[in-house]
Amino acid sequence: MSVDLKKIPYSILELATVSAGSNPSATFKNSLHLAQKAEELGYTRFWLAEHHNMVSIASSATAVLIGHIAGGTKTIKVGSGGIMLPNHSPLIVSEQFGTLGSLYPGRIDLGLGRAPGTDQVTAHAIRSDRMQAVYKFPDEVQQIQQYFSPSNSTAKVRATVAEGVDVPIYILGSSTDSAHLAAKLGLPYAFASHFAPAQLFEALNIYYNNFQPSAQLKEPYTMACINVIAAPTNEEALRISTSLIRMMLGVMTGKIDYMQPPTEYTADLKALAENPAFERMLKFSFVGDKEKVKQSTMDFIEKTGVNEVVTVSHIYDHNDRLRSFEIFSEIMKGQ
């Protein structure tokens, strides 16, 4: 049975990627412009990632960027995809997102993950006791829930700006550990299949089979990320995708650089893209014209059964990126 794409919410995960020849200031302007276009195109939410010590990614101060995006849009949900909780104090996160939730009622999402979003040396510089916090991740998620609860008004430690504020929590993950936690707490679950697809199906099965209803969520709700590079022709999409291929090579070799302009899709780049390590990491990368990306997206949703699809697009040129997201919105609208 084919999927009715018009019934599937579609969203964006934004890393605020810095292209060669650009800078964070210009990147932030482009991110806001993209969010405004996404709002017009019917995207459900616009999430910002958290990464550190990477010249190519400017989404470091995630809560600040969320405020910037929410302030420049009107209806689209804006949130974190995610806040890497072991990097932070649960109290501070609660205060930040409680404030955002009051400023932009009903529009702020709090996605929480446990990965560092950087290398180990930088992770230690962020928080020297980070590894202890990793083990406390389940407890700290519940601590944030408590800070948002009106019942915390009698506690000795309060996040007063968060109490009673409606900011839904999402659990992010790239492994089965996060699936167990999301199911136990009865929270929506978002999987990072755009770069770590190996355990996607196992994690989803664990989540569905172990889900316990909660005050926030009565039935399981799943989201999964895919890389999308859509263009008017397959040839143009492949050319644009060369920036992604070179970016991933930098990630895998530890030589991270700015997002480079696209080049011709040479035999060398084709061989690189077909390398088993690349194929494993970018298994759910849909590159092509509207029809090709549509078929790949339908197959993905049919096989996973996810409630919502989240798109990531690593594209050098801002106009090419806008066009890709526009094509994808047409696909999801059945146009």
Order of alpha helices (4+ residues) and beta strands (2+ residues): beta-alpha-beta-alpha-beta-alpha-beta-alpha-alpha-alpha-beta-alpha-beta-alpha-beta-alpha-alpha-alpha-beta-alpha-beta-alpha
